Structures are given as structure tokens and as C-alpha cells.
Amino acid sequence: DAKTTQPPSMDCAEGRAANLPCNHSTISGNEYVYWYRQIHSQGPQYIIHGLKNNETNEMASLIITEDRKSSTLILPHATLRDTAVYYCIVSPFYSGAGSYQLTFGKGTKLSVIP
Amino acid sequence: DTAVSQTPKYLVTQMGNDKSIKCEQNLGHDTMYWYKQDSKKFLKIMFSYNNKELIINETVPNRFSPKSPDKAHLNLHINSLELGDSAVYFCASSQAAGNYGYTFGSGTRLTVV
């Protein structure tokens, strides 16, 4: 079972920031927070991951609370192409080779509105 | 070049048939996976291979048999196809040394009629 809780859906106006929350209150000390998204009819796409510090890359920013029990994925300027299901996943970074098991929950369906 | 490629993209077949889905990655990753996404859109892992060795084998009917001829390829063979096997099957790969993120293929939509 997924160890994260996300709202089932969200809307965001095009050009505005999309803030997607995720609760992971049972996260372990060795687990990272990963975000993936799945655009309709495509395979999931890795976005970003972090342990406890905030992270930023060309796609998004990840804000993790100090107690690590929740996080927020930020798409700074949402476009129509960002419409997708966004998955928040907790998983160890180091594990036995090949034994990572990304467990996908239901995710948040983000709709970017013109 | 496509990083993780699956063939075919669509597969329609009759119940009872045997079919294969092929997956290849050109990322130099050590680990490959098969995931199944059912009609309710849940993504579930089926198998994980590391350097041609089976690591994860979730509760999957033994009609499903993965084959890894080398670490760049992981094929999925399905015997005696059933209606409930209809789903989208995704192949993925990752580095074994650390979870830097998975790269997924574009999926194979299997329809059993």
C-alpha cells in the first residue's frame, strides 16, 4: 500500500504556480520523497526527489517540512502540458540492487485551465 | 533515441493465445522492471531484474514469465491470455547503485478479446 496521501484532484490556472501537497507522516529516516507524473496515455515521468532539504530542478521545486511528514511539489508556471496525474512516493535511496519498489498510490489529477 | 522502448505499442489478441512484449533500454541501467496499470489506473510492480537476475516477483500468475537475455533487455511473455490480463504494461529501468529515479517506457496496451 502507498504510504502517502494526496488530494484526488486539483485545478490550476495556466501561468500560475501549481502547489501539490502530499502527506507522508510515517516516512522512515532512510526514505526519500519522490515525485512522478503521468500524462495521459504515457509512461510515468520522474520529476524530482529529496530527503529533507528543499530541492529545485528545471521542472519543479520540492518543499519538505522540517518534520518530513509532508511535502509540496511546486510547478512555478503551469502550462496546459502539465495536466497529468502527479504521484508522491516515499522510497529508500539505497537498497539491495534492484529491490527498490516504487509503490504508486492514486495520485493527484492536476488540470491546468486556460 | 528513445531511452526505454517497448514493442508493440498496441496488442489485441484472443483469449488463450500466447504473446510477448519486448523492452529495451539504452541508458546503461542495471535494473529493469515491469509494471501493470489496470483499468482503474493503479500502477503495480510485477517484476524487477538486476543484471539479468530476478529480484522482485510480486504475486503474479505463473502464466507471466519475464526473460532478461542481457541487462539492456527485459521481455515479458504471457501464456494462455485471459480477459483480466487486459491492461497497459510499462517497462522501466533504473540504476542499481542508488534510486536516482526510474525511466519508464511509453507502455503496451494489451486487449484480450
Contacts between the chains, C-beta under 8 A, distances in Angstrom:
chain1	res1	chain2	res2	distance
A	32	B	99	7.0
A	34	B	99	7.6
A	34	B	101	6.9
A	36	B	102	7.7
A	38	B	43	8.0
A	41	B	107	7.6
A	42	B	106	6.0
A	42	B	107	7.3
A	43	B	4	7.6
A	43	B	90	5.2
A	43	B	92	7.5
A	43	B	104	3.3
A	43	B	105	5.4
A	43	B	106	5.2
A	43	B	107	5.4
A	44	B	43	7.0
A	44	B	90	7.3
A	44	B	92	7.9
A	44	B	102	7.4
A	44	B	104	4.9
A	45	B	104	7.1
A	46	B	101	3.6
A	46	B	102	6.2
A	46	B	103	6.9
A	49	B	99	7.6
A	49	B	101	6.5
A	85	B	41	7.4
A	91	B	99	5.9
A	92	B	99	6.8
A	93	B	98	5.5
A	93	B	99	4.9
A	94	B	98	5.9
A	94	B	99	7.5
A	95	B	99	7.1
A	96	B	55	7.3
A	97	B	30	6.7
A	97	B	31	6.7
A	97	B	50	4.6
A	97	B	51	7.5
A	97	B	55	7.2
A	97	B	96	3.9
A	97	B	97	7.8
A	98	B	30	7.3
A	98	B	31	4.3
A	98	B	48	4.9
A	98	B	49	6.6
A	98	B	50	2.9
A	98	B	51	7.9
A	98	B	53	7.5
A	98	B	55	3.6
A	98	B	56	7.0
A	98	B	96	5.9
A	99	B	48	7.0
A	99	B	50	8.0
A	99	B	55	5.5
A	99	B	56	6.4
A	100	B	31	7.6
A	100	B	48	7.7
A	100	B	94	6.6
A	100	B	99	5.0
A	101	B	45	5.6
A	101	B	48	7.2
A	101	B	56	6.2
A	102	B	45	7.1
A	102	B	102	6.2
A	103	B	45	7.6
A	104	B	42	7.0
A	104	B	43	4.0
A	104	B	44	7.6
A	106	B	41	7.8
A	106	B	42	7.4
